[in-house]
């Protein structure tokens, strides 16, 4: 709820409402002394815009499309592809927001001074620190992706100005690097918007999996999104039933620390289920640590 509330305020300021509060927002060119107290202006703005804030909170969701998380997803997807002998992946992102992470293979990556991977000419260049001594797997060419489908309760259409602005409002105003990366990804993905499906992941998955092309492997990404318990159980049952007859890969996270998570790859290959933790990742993708046993 705090993130939703602050995003609503940020959105209205980005929308162009003039108020002294804007001087505290770097995203709006603000510059202020550390000793300045934003609370009086913040309170004044919220009281003036209380109805518009309530309207936004009533209809919007926290749907931060954190592009830097691709720095953790990319090596896991490479490892997943190896598990299925390099067959093409049919990618489905549950909780996709605007679907920016579906294009992970079209971005460039730099892991400190140890690894460069992906498209060096891409307008989206992601920097990520690498912890530990084990290097994640990166081939010269990323796995082929034959389909990209995003599922979200309320997907954000980047072609709609209000949706794109809401995505920007979800980035904290002082995080200029995150904001620039988001804008770069939006500009790129707008040239070929992804397929986005509105609804509950468990409800939509049965129809989606019927579209997986012959020769491709269904690969589900489900990170930083919560399904109600009943939906989550039904979702797992659908994946297990599909995995009994078809190879399928699924990437999830497991809570680890207050600001990092474990990336887990679950595979059903020839009907056999296997689960292994591949990496730790800071939740915004600032760093990853590839695990030795993977």
C-alpha positions in Angstrom: 0.0 0.0 0.0 2.8 2.6 0.7 4.2 2.0 -2.8 0.8 2.4 -4.3 0.2 5.6 -2.4 3.5 7.2 -3.3 3.2 6.1 -6.9 -0.2 7.8 -7.1 1.4 11.1 -5.9 4.3 10.7 -8.3 1.9 10.0 -11.2 -0.1 13.2 -10.6 3.1 15.2 -10.5 4.4 13.6 -13.7 1.0 14.3 -15.2 1.8 18.0 -14.9 0.1 19.2 -11.7 2.0 22.2 -10.6 2.9 22.3 -6.9 6.0 23.2 -4.7 6.3 19.4 -3.9 7.8 18.9 -7.4 11.1 20.4 -6.2 11.7 17.3 -4.1 11.4 15.0 -7.1 14.6 14.4 -9.2 12.4 12.8 -11.9 10.9 16.3 -12.3 14.3 18.1 -12.3 14.0 18.9 -8.6 16.9 20.0 -6.5 16.8 20.6 -2.8 19.0 20.8 0.3 19.3 17.8 2.5 18.0 19.9 5.4 14.8 20.8 3.5 11.7 19.1 5.0 9.3 17.8 2.2 6.5 16.9 4.7 4.6 20.3 4.6 4.5 20.3 0.8 3.7 16.6 0.6 0.8 17.0 3.0 -0.5 20.1 1.2 -0.4 18.3 -2.2 -2.2 15.2 -0.8 -4.9 17.3 0.8 -5.4 19.2 -2.5 -5.5 16.1 -4.6 -7.2 13.7 -2.2 -10.0 12.6 -4.6 -7.7 12.0 -7.5 -5.3 10.0 -5.3 -8.2 7.9 -4.0 -9.4 7.3 -7.6 -5.9 6.1 -8.7 -5.5 3.8 -5.6 -8.9 2.3 -6.3 -8.0 1.2 -9.9 -4.2 0.9 -10.1 -1.9 -1.8 -8.9 1.8 -1.9 -8.0 3.2 -3.3 -11.3 6.8 -2.2 -11.3 8.4 -3.7 -14.5 11.9 -3.9 -13.2 14.0 -4.4 -16.3 17.2 -5.0 -14.3 15.8 -8.3 -13.1 16.6 -9.6 -16.5 20.2 -9.7 -15.3 19.2 -12.5 -13.0 16.7 -14.1 -15.4 19.0 -14.3 -18.4 21.5 -16.9 -17.1 18.7 -18.9 -15.6 16.9 -19.0 -19.0 20.3 -20.0 -20.6 20.6 -22.8 -18.1 16.9 -23.8 -18.7 17.6 -24.0 -22.4 20.5 -26.3 -21.8 18.2 -28.6 -19.8 16.1 -29.1 -23.0 19.1 -29.5 -25.4 18.8 -26.0 -26.7 15.3 -26.3 -28.1 13.5 -22.9 -28.6 11.6 -21.5 -25.7 8.0 -20.3 -25.7 8.1 -17.7 -22.9 5.1 -16.9 -20.6 5.5 -14.3 -17.9 3.0 -14.4 -15.1 2.6 -10.9 -13.5 4.2 -9.4 -16.6 3.1 -5.8 -16.1 3.9 -4.2 -19.5 5.9 -7.3 -20.6 9.3 -5.7 -20.8 11.1 -8.7 -19.3 9.8 -10.9 -22.1 12.5 -9.3 -24.3 15.4 -10.3 -22.1 17.3 -11.8 -25.1 17.3 -8.4 -26.9 19.1 -6.5 -24.2 22.8 -6.2 -23.5 24.4 -7.2 -20.1 27.5 -6.2 -18.3 28.5 -8.0 -15.1 31.1 -5.8 -13.6 34.3 -6.2 -15.6 33.9 -10.0 -15.8 31.2 -10.7 -18.3 29.6 -9.0 -21.3 26.7 -10.8 -22.9 23.6 -10.2 -25.1 23.2 -7.6 -27.7 26.0 -5.0 -27.4 24.1 -2.7 -29.8 20.8 -2.8 -27.9 19.5 0.5 -26.6 18.9 -1.3 -23.4 22.2 -2.0 -21.5 21.9 -3.6 -18.1 24.7 -3.4 -15.5 24.8 -5.9 -12.7 27.4 -6.7 -10.1 28.6 -10.3 -9.9 29.1 -11.8 -6.4 30.9 -15.0 -5.6 33.5 -16.9 -7.7 31.3 -18.9 -10.0 30.5 -17.3 -13.4 26.9 -17.8 -14.8 26.6 -19.5 -18.2 26.5 -17.2 -21.2 26.7 -18.6 -24.7 27.7 -16.4 -27.7 24.1 -16.6 -28.9 21.1 -16.6 -26.6 18.4 -19.4 -26.9 15.8 -18.9 -29.5 12.4 -17.5 -28.3 9.4 -18.5 -30.5 6.7 -16.8 -28.5 6.3 -14.2 -25.8 3.1 -13.9 -23.8 2.5 -11.8 -20.7 -0.3 -12.4 -18.2 -1.3 -9.8 -15.7 -4.5 -9.0 -13.7 -4.3 -5.5 -15.4 -1.6 -5.4 -18.1 -0.1 -2.1 -18.9 -0.3 -1.1 -22.6 2.7 1.0 -23.4 0.8 2.5 -26.4 -1.6 4.1 -23.9 0.0 7.3 -22.4 -1.6 6.8 -19.0 -0.3 3.3 -18.7 3.3 4.2 -19.7 3.2 7.1 -17.2 2.0 4.9 -14.4 4.9 2.5 -15.1 7.3 5.5 -14.8 5.5 6.7 -11.6 6.3 3.3 -9.9 10.0 4.0 -10.1 11.1 5.9 -7.1 11.8 9.5 -8.2 15.4 9.6 -7.0 16.4 6.4 -8.9 17.5 8.1 -12.1 19.4 5.1 -13.5 16.4 2.8 -13.1 14.2 5.4 -14.7 16.5 5.8 -17.7 16.7 2.1 -18.2 12.9 1.8 -18.1 12.5 4.6 -20.7 15.1 2.9 -22.9 13.2 -0.4 -22.7 9.8 1.2 -23.3 11.1 2.9 -26.5 12.5 -0.4 -27.8 9.5 -2.6 -26.9 7.0 -0.1 -28.4 8.4 -1.0 -31.8 7.0 -4.5 -31.4 4.6 -4.7 -28.4 4.2 -8.1 -26.7 1.1 -10.2 -26.5 -0.5 -9.4 -23.1 -3.4 -11.3 -21.6 -5.6 -9.8 -18.8 -6.6 -12.2 -16.0 -5.5 -14.6 -13.4 -2.6 -16.8 -14.4 -4.3 -20.0 -13.3 -7.3 -19.1 -15.4 -5.4 -18.1 -18.5 -2.7 -20.8 -18.6 -4.7 -23.7 -20.1 -5.5 -21.7 -23.2 -2.0 -20.3 -23.5 -0.3 -23.7 -23.5 -2.4 -24.9 -26.4 -0.5 -22.3 -28.5 3.0 -23.7 -27.8 4.5 -24.6 -31.2 5.7 -28.1 -32.0 9.4 -28.3 -31.2 9.3 -25.5 -28.7 9.4 -25.8 -24.9 7.0 -23.9 -22.6 9.0 -21.8 -20.2 7.1 -20.0 -17.5 8.5 -17.1 -15.5 6.7 -16.3 -12.2 8.7 -14.0 -10.0 7.7 -11.2 -7.7 4.0 -11.8 -8.3 1.5 -13.3 -5.8 -1.5 -15.4 -6.7 -4.2 -16.2 -4.1 -3.6 -19.5 -2.4 -6.3 -21.3 -4.3 -5.1 -19.9 -7.7 -1.5 -20.8 -6.8 -2.4 -24.4 -6.1 -4.4 -24.7 -9.3 -1.6 -23.1 -11.2 0.9 -25.7 -9.9 -1.6 -28.5 -10.8 -1.9 -27.2 -14.4 1.9 -27.1 -14.8 2.3 -30.6 -13.3 -0.4 -32.1 -15.5 1.2 -30.4 -18.6 4.6 -31.6 -17.5 3.5 -35.2 -17.3 3.1 -35.2 -21.1 5.3 -32.3 -22.3 8.6 -30.9 -21.3 8.1 -27.6 -19.4 10.4 -25.2 -17.5 9.4 -22.8 -14.8 11.4 -20.0 -13.1 10.2 -18.9 -9.6 11.7 -17.1 -6.6 12.1 -18.1 -3.0 12.5 -15.5 -0.3 16.1 -15.4 1.0 16.9 -12.1 2.7 15.2 -8.8 3.3 16.4 -7.5 -0.1 17.3 -10.6 -2.1 15.7 -13.8 -3.4 16.7 -17.2 -4.6 16.1 -18.0 -8.3 14.7 -21.5 -8.7 14.4 -23.5 -11.9 11.8 -26.3 -11.9 11.8 -28.6 -14.9 9.6 -31.4 -16.1 11.6 -33.4 -18.7 10.3 -36.7 -19.9 7.8 -36.6 -17.1 10.4 -36.3 -14.4 10.3 -33.3 -12.1 13.5 -31.6 -11.0 14.0 -28.5 -8.9 17.2 -26.6 -8.2 18.2 -23.2 -6.9 20.5 -21.5 -9.4 21.3 -18.1 -8.0 20.7 -15.4 -5.5 19.6 -12.0 -6.8 19.1 -8.6 -5.3 15.4 -7.9 -5.8 16.0 -5.0 -8.2 18.7 -6.9 -10.1 21.6 -4.9 -8.8 23.6 -8.0 -8.2 23.5 -11.8 -8.7 25.4 -14.7 -7.2 25.5 -17.8 -9.2 25.6 -21.0 -7.1 28.4 -23.5 -7.4 26.3 -26.7 -7.6 24.2 -25.5 -10.5 
